Amino acid sequence: MAAPADNRTFSIRQLCREFDVTARALRFYEDKDLLHPTRRGQTRVYSARDRARLTLILQGKRVGFSLIEIREMLDLYDRKDGNAMQMAVSLKKFRRQLDALKQQREDLEAAIKTLATGCNWLEHRLTQIRPDLLPQAEEYAAALRPALADHDEDDDYRPRNARSRS
């Protein structure tokens, strides 16, 4: 039994509001032949199919597919074969993208680890040679000033850059 036809239509404003996109983005997708609204005079009228395609476009972009790749998958839509070809091509692209995203995650984790190690080493070295240059040194000094007010005559309690300003 065939699926019932969905005859709902949507204005550009409705789709923009629902999907949190700009009218310019929808017109861009139309220019790229991804959406096919009809016209009533100057007004664009989007079908339920356009709405479904927009959902897939935005999901595809979110996971890193190019618009060309998205269009390739969308253009394979064919109810006659139960969308088997579309699903087969999409599965290959999904697997490839999943592998690419996993590799990016590994690369990001390695970069984060490298930066964290670098920060720890730099903070350790600055603590040894110039603690007054640490990013939190000024806040620390400001917090200590009231507590050390009783020891104002003893300059050794203040950071070097605080001593030079007195």
Contacts in CASP RR format, 6 or more apart in sequence:
PFRMAT RR
TARGET T0000
AUTHOR 0000-0000-0000
METHOD contacts of the structure
MODEL  1
MAAPADNRTFSIRQLCREFDVTARALRFYEDKDLLHPTRRGQTRVYSARD
RARLTLILQGKRVGFSLIEIREMLDLYDRKDGNAMQMAVSLKKFRRQLDA
LKQQREDLEAAIKTLATGCNWLEHRLTQIRPDLLPQAEEYAAALRPALAD
HDEDDDYRPRNARSRS
3 79 0 8 1.000
6 47 0 8 1.000
6 48 0 8 1.000
6 49 0 8 1.000
7 48 0 8 1.000
8 47 0 8 1.000
8 48 0 8 1.000
8 51 0 8 1.000
9 45 0 8 1.000
9 46 0 8 1.000
9 47 0 8 1.000
9 48 0 8 1.000
10 18 0 8 1.000
10 45 0 8 1.000
10 46 0 8 1.000
10 47 0 8 1.000
10 48 0 8 1.000
10 50 0 8 1.000
10 51 0 8 1.000
11 43 0 8 1.000
11 44 0 8 1.000
11 45 0 8 1.000
11 46 0 8 1.000
12 23 0 8 1.000
12 26 0 8 1.000
12 37 0 8 1.000
12 43 0 8 1.000
12 44 0 8 1.000
12 46 0 8 1.000
13 23 0 8 1.000
14 46 0 8 1.000
15 21 0 8 1.000
15 26 0 8 1.000
15 46 0 8 1.000
15 50 0 8 1.000
15 51 0 8 1.000
15 54 0 8 1.000
16 22 0 8 1.000
16 23 0 8 1.000
16 26 0 8 1.000
19 54 0 8 1.000
19 55 0 8 1.000
19 58 0 8 1.000
21 54 0 8 1.000
21 58 0 8 1.000
26 35 0 8 1.000
26 44 0 8 1.000
26 46 0 8 1.000
26 54 0 8 1.000
29 35 0 8 1.000
29 54 0 8 1.000
29 57 0 8 1.000
29 67 0 8 1.000
30 36 0 8 1.000
30 37 0 8 1.000
30 44 0 8 1.000
32 67 0 8 1.000
32 71 0 8 1.000
33 71 0 8 1.000
34 53 0 8 1.000
34 57 0 8 1.000
34 67 0 8 1.000
34 70 0 8 1.000
34 71 0 8 1.000
34 74 0 8 1.000
35 46 0 8 1.000
35 50 0 8 1.000
35 53 0 8 1.000
35 54 0 8 1.000
35 57 0 8 1.000
36 47 0 8 1.000
36 50 0 8 1.000
37 44 0 8 1.000
37 45 0 8 1.000
37 46 0 8 1.000
37 47 0 8 1.000
37 50 0 8 1.000
38 44 0 8 1.000
38 45 0 8 1.000
38 47 0 8 1.000
39 45 0 8 1.000
46 54 0 8 1.000
53 74 0 8 1.000
56 70 0 8 1.000
56 73 0 8 1.000
56 74 0 8 1.000
57 67 0 8 1.000
57 70 0 8 1.000
57 74 0 8 1.000
60 70 0 8 1.000
61 67 0 8 1.000
61 70 0 8 1.000
63 97 0 8 1.000
63 101 0 8 1.000
64 97 0 8 1.000
64 101 0 8 1.000
65 73 0 8 1.000
65 93 0 8 1.000
65 97 0 8 1.000
69 93 0 8 1.000
72 89 0 8 1.000
72 93 0 8 1.000
73 86 0 8 1.000
73 89 0 8 1.000
73 90 0 8 1.000
73 93 0 8 1.000
76 83 0 8 1.000
76 85 0 8 1.000
76 86 0 8 1.000
76 89 0 8 1.000
76 90 0 8 1.000
77 83 0 8 1.000
77 86 0 8 1.000
78 85 0 8 1.000
78 86 0 8 1.000
123 134 0 8 1.000
126 133 0 8 1.000
126 134 0 8 1.000
127 134 0 8 1.000
130 160 0 8 1.000
131 137 0 8 1.000
131 159 0 8 1.000
132 141 0 8 1.000
132 159 0 8 1.000
132 160 0 8 1.000
132 161 0 8 1.000
132 162 0 8 1.000
133 161 0 8 1.000
134 140 0 8 1.000
137 159 0 8 1.000
137 161 0 8 1.000
138 161 0 8 1.000
140 159 0 8 1.000
141 158 0 8 1.000
141 159 0 8 1.000
141 161 0 8 1.000
141 162 0 8 1.000
144 157 0 8 1.000
144 158 0 8 1.000
145 158 0 8 1.000
145 162 0 8 1.000
148 157 0 8 1.000
148 158 0 8 1.000
151 157 0 8 1.000
155 163 0 8 1.000
155 166 0 8 1.000
158 166 0 8 1.000
END
